[in-house]
Amino acid sequence: MAPLALLLEYDGSRYRGSQWQATDLTIQGELEKAIHKLTGEKIRIKMASRTDAGVHARGQVVAFETASRLEPGVIVKGLNHYLPVDIAVRAACRAKEGFDPRRQALSRSYSYRILSADAPSPLRRGQSHRVSGVLDTGVMNKACRGLVGEQDLSSFASGMAGEKKNPVRRIYEAAVEREGDVVVFRITAASFLPHQVRNTVGALLRLGLGRMTLDEFKGIIRARKFGLAGPAVAACGLCLDEVSYAGGVLEWEKERNEDIQC
């Protein structure tokens, strides 16, 4: 049976993360309930990347096996009918037999939005983390260049002390850019350590605000000590933007509605 793949977008503000939990509201739990309402099937989905409580996504990839004969475009429309307003299926397609969205992913791209302003912004509160003061994006980008490549990034992980998990990660891209009064940190890697992105942003903010030198940032990388970077910033500014696969693995079919954009 060929699995069905979904391209998922969600606002994670009111969820306890992406993965199913018995007693808490999760993205997986809501999606599985919608699938059951649409197809009558009780299934467990697989996700490309785990997102923590409060983290958002615009490019999460999900896969599951279904006996439903509904066309992918019809499934998109049907699931969006049953899903809450803060979760949406952007597209769907049939994947090859044995497709695993996590194991077959080549890379994952995240962004973190930092509002650099003295006054709060109620409209952007749930989508960005606010700091007072002017951020030096030049020195922040110099630090980002030191993250690119394959190396032990233990200092940027938390909750791993004593674990045997390999702390070496390959970062393909890391950079910050200014968009008006918002500074956006973007990072792409094959995979990430627990809280790696949020801890990285925490260290970059100290650097950008002049509370740490570039040499001290480089020293954090070299130290390879769990939890040394940070402190971890709030989850609200973090978003999973894209999960990449080899060419031809997924060919998305949109809902049959000309107004839908992918």
C-alpha positions in Angstrom: 0.0 0.0 0.0 1.5 3.4 -1.1 1.5 5.8 1.8 0.0 9.3 1.6 2.2 12.3 2.4 0.9 15.6 3.7 2.5 19.0 3.7 1.4 20.6 7.0 1.2 24.1 8.4 0.4 25.0 12.0 0.4 27.6 14.7 1.8 25.7 17.6 0.9 28.2 20.3 -1.7 26.2 22.1 -0.2 22.7 21.6 2.1 20.7 23.7 4.2 19.8 20.7 3.8 17.9 17.5 4.0 14.3 18.8 1.0 12.5 20.3 0.5 12.6 24.1 -2.2 10.8 26.0 -3.4 13.8 28.1 -2.3 16.9 26.2 -3.3 18.7 23.0 -0.9 17.9 20.2 -0.6 18.4 16.4 -0.5 14.6 15.8 -3.5 14.0 18.0 -5.6 16.6 16.1 -4.5 15.3 12.7 -5.2 11.7 13.5 -8.7 12.6 14.7 -9.3 14.5 11.5 -8.1 11.5 9.4 -10.4 9.2 11.4 -13.4 11.5 10.8 -12.6 11.6 7.0 -11.7 8.0 6.3 -13.0 6.0 9.3 -9.5 4.7 9.9 -7.6 4.9 13.2 -3.9 5.2 12.3 -0.6 6.5 13.6 1.1 9.1 11.4 4.9 9.6 11.0 6.4 13.1 11.0 9.6 14.4 9.4 10.6 16.5 12.4 9.5 16.8 16.0 8.5 20.3 17.1 8.3 21.3 20.8 5.5 23.0 22.6 4.7 26.4 21.1 6.8 25.9 18.0 5.2 26.5 14.6 5.6 24.9 11.1 4.8 25.8 7.5 6.6 22.9 6.0 6.1 19.8 8.2 5.8 16.6 6.3 3.6 13.8 7.5 3.0 10.3 6.1 0.6 7.4 6.8 -0.9 4.4 5.1 -4.5 4.5 4.2 -7.0 2.3 2.4 -8.9 5.3 1.3 -9.4 5.7 -2.4 -9.9 9.5 -2.2 -7.7 11.6 -4.4 -5.0 13.6 -2.7 -6.6 16.9 -3.5 -9.9 15.7 -2.1 -8.1 14.5 1.1 -6.6 18.0 1.5 -10.0 19.6 1.4 -11.6 17.0 3.6 -9.0 17.1 6.3 -9.0 20.9 6.4 -12.8 20.7 7.0 -12.2 18.7 10.2 -9.0 20.3 11.5 -9.0 23.2 13.9 -8.2 26.6 12.4 -4.6 26.6 13.6 -3.7 23.5 11.6 -3.9 23.1 7.9 -2.9 20.7 5.2 -1.3 22.6 2.4 -0.9 19.8 -0.1 -0.9 16.0 -0.4 0.5 13.3 -2.7 1.0 9.5 -2.9 4.5 8.5 -1.9 6.5 5.5 -2.9 6.0 2.3 -0.9 8.1 2.4 2.3 8.4 6.2 2.4 9.5 7.4 5.8 9.3 11.2 6.2 11.9 11.3 9.0 14.5 8.8 7.8 14.5 9.8 4.1 14.7 13.6 4.8 17.9 15.1 3.5 17.7 18.3 5.5 15.4 20.5 7.7 15.2 24.3 7.6 14.1 26.4 10.6 13.8 30.1 11.1 13.6 32.1 14.3 12.1 35.6 14.3 13.4 38.3 16.7 11.5 41.5 17.1 14.1 44.2 17.9 11.9 46.9 19.5 11.4 48.7 22.8 7.6 48.5 22.6 5.7 45.2 22.5 3.8 44.2 19.4 0.6 42.4 20.3 0.0 41.3 16.7 3.4 39.6 16.5 3.6 38.4 20.0 2.8 34.8 19.1 5.2 34.6 16.2 8.4 36.3 17.4 10.6 36.9 20.4 11.1 40.5 21.4 14.4 42.0 22.6 15.1 45.6 23.5 18.2 47.2 22.0 19.9 47.2 18.6 21.3 43.9 17.4 24.6 43.8 15.6 23.8 41.4 12.7 27.3 41.7 11.3 29.0 40.1 14.3 26.0 37.6 14.5 26.7 36.5 11.0 30.4 36.1 11.7 29.4 33.7 14.5 27.0 31.9 12.2 29.8 31.1 9.8 31.5 29.2 12.6 28.5 26.9 12.9 28.5 25.7 9.3 30.0 22.3 8.6 30.2 19.1 10.5 31.2 19.3 14.2 30.3 18.4 17.8 27.6 20.9 18.8 27.1 19.6 22.4 27.2 23.1 23.8 24.0 24.0 21.9 22.0 21.0 23.1 20.1 20.7 26.4 18.6 17.7 28.1 21.3 15.3 26.8 23.7 15.1 29.7 24.6 11.4 30.2 22.9 10.3 27.0 24.8 8.4 24.3 23.3 10.3 21.4 25.8 11.4 18.9 26.3 15.2 19.3 27.9 15.7 15.9 25.7 17.5 13.4 26.2 18.9 9.9 25.0 22.5 9.4 24.5 23.4 5.7 23.5 27.0 6.3 23.2 29.5 9.2 22.7 33.2 8.8 20.7 36.2 10.1 19.0 38.9 8.1 17.1 42.0 9.0 13.6 42.5 7.8 12.6 46.0 9.1 12.4 45.7 12.8 12.6 41.9 12.8 15.9 40.0 12.6 15.4 36.4 11.2 17.9 33.6 12.0 17.8 30.8 9.4 19.5 27.5 9.8 19.5 24.3 7.7 20.9 20.9 8.8 20.5 17.2 8.2 19.1 17.0 11.8 19.2 18.9 15.1 20.0 18.2 18.7 17.4 18.9 21.4 16.7 22.6 21.7 19.7 23.3 19.4 18.1 26.1 17.5 16.7 28.0 20.5 20.0 27.7 22.4 21.9 28.9 19.4 19.6 32.0 19.1 20.1 32.6 22.8 23.9 32.8 22.4 23.6 34.9 19.2 21.4 37.4 21.0 23.9 37.8 23.8 26.5 38.4 21.1 24.4 40.8 19.1 23.5 42.8 22.1 27.2 43.2 23.1 27.0 40.9 26.1 29.4 38.4 24.7 32.4 38.7 22.3 32.9 36.7 19.1 35.8 34.9 20.7 33.6 33.9 23.6 31.0 32.5 21.1 33.7 30.5 19.4 34.8 29.3 22.8 31.3 27.9 23.4 31.6 25.9 20.2 35.0 24.5 21.2 33.9 23.7 24.7 31.5 20.9 23.7 29.7 21.1 27.0 26.0 20.3 27.1 23.8 23.4 27.7 26.6 25.9 27.7 25.0 28.1 25.0 21.7 29.9 25.5 19.8 30.6 27.5 17.2 29.0 25.2 14.8 31.6 23.8 11.0 31.2 23.8 9.4 28.8 21.5 7.1 31.3 19.9 9.7 32.6 17.4 10.6 29.2 16.0 9.2 27.8 12.8 9.9 24.6 10.8 10.0 26.1 7.2 10.9 23.1 5.0 11.9 19.5 4.9 13.9 18.5 1.8 14.0 15.2 0.0 15.7 13.8 -3.0 14.2 14.9 -6.3 11.0 13.2 -7.3 10.3 11.6 -3.9 7.3 13.9 -3.3 5.3 15.6 -6.0 2.6 17.6 -4.2 -0.9 17.8 -5.5 -2.9 20.8 -4.2 -6.5 20.9 -3.2 -8.6 21.4 -6.4 -9.2 25.0 -5.7 -7.5 27.7 -7.7 -7.2 29.9 -4.6 -4.9 27.5 -2.8 -1.2 28.4 -2.8 1.7 26.0 -2.1 
